[in-house]
Amino acid sequence: MTGELSVALKEVRGGAPDVMKGFSAIAQAALKANALDTKTKELIALAIAVATRCDACIAFHAEAAVKLGASRDEVMETMGMAIYMGAGPSVMYAAQAVEAYDQFAKKAAGTP
């Protein structure tokens, strides 16, 4: 899913370069390790993606969480917070987020 979206996002970057440069600057500033490390910030982003029901956001932040070394237990605890903040619909999106994490984790481990 993230690969397909990356192509479409390149189109948006080309069509609205100034806006996307600004968005990129916000993302870099928000993810910069400070009082919270970047992995924790990605887990927060994953929880927000679940609570706001953004499928593509779930994929991108699940993949980033894997790359930053988030454990499945950390993801599950994060999903608990997302469900708490997003109510019933977040339960369904939490299941999708865990599935996305598992897929990216298998890929990162080299497992088919």
N, C-alpha and C positions, 0 to 999 in steps of 0.2 A: 504494500500500500504506500509506503513512504517513497519508494522509487518512482511510482507513477505520479505522485504529487510533486516530487522534486522537479519533474519536467514542466508541469503546469506552473509551479512557482517561479521558474526561470522566466516564463512568459510574463508573469505579473511584474517581476523585477525589471524586465525590459520595458514594459509598458508604463510603469510608474516608478522610475528609478529613485527619485528623490524621497518619495514616501517609503519605499522599501529600505533605503539607506537609513532613514530615521528609525524604522522599525528594527532593523538590525542593530543599530546603536542601543536602542532600549533593551533588546534581548541580551546583548553583551554586558551592559551595565547591570541588568537584573541578575544574570547568572554568575557574575564575578564573585569569587569566594571572598567573604568578609566575615561577619559574625556567623553566617551559615555557610557551609561548604557547598560546592556546586551540585554534588549528588543530592543533598537534602533539598536544594532548590528545585531540582528536576523532579523529585518525588512530590513536592508541593505542586508543581505544574501539572503532574499527572493527576493528582487529586482534583485540582481545579478543572482539568479536562473532563474528568468523569462527572463532576458535579454540574458542569455546564453542558454536558452531553455533546462534546466535540470529537467525533470519530477520528478525524485526521490528527487532532492534537494528541489523542490517546496514543496513536501509533508513533508519532514523533517522540513523545516524552517517554514512552515505554522503551523505545530503542535507545534513547539517551541514557535512561536509568541503567540499562544493561551495560552500556559502554562505560559508565562511570562506576560500575561494580556494585550496584544495588543488589541486595539479596532478595530472594522471593519473600522471605519473612518481612523485610522492610516494605516491599510492595504491598503485601497483604495488610500490614498495619496502616499503610497509607490509604488503602481502599476502605478500611474501617472508618477513617476520618472523612473520606469522600462520601461514603454512605450516610454518615451522621449529618453532614452538612447539606447533602443533596436529596435526601429522602429516598423513597421507593424507586424512582427511575434510575437513581445512581447505583442501585444494586445490579441492574442489568448492565450498565456501562462498566461497573467494577469487574464483572465477569469478562467483558471484552478486554479490559485493560490487563487482567491477569493472563488471558489467552495471548495477547500481543506480547507481553513480557516473556512468557514461556517460548513463543516462537522465536523471538530475537535472542533469547538465551541459548536455545538449541543451535541457532545459526552461528552465534559467537563461539560456541563450544565445538563447532564443526560436526554436529549431529544432524542427520537428515530429518 
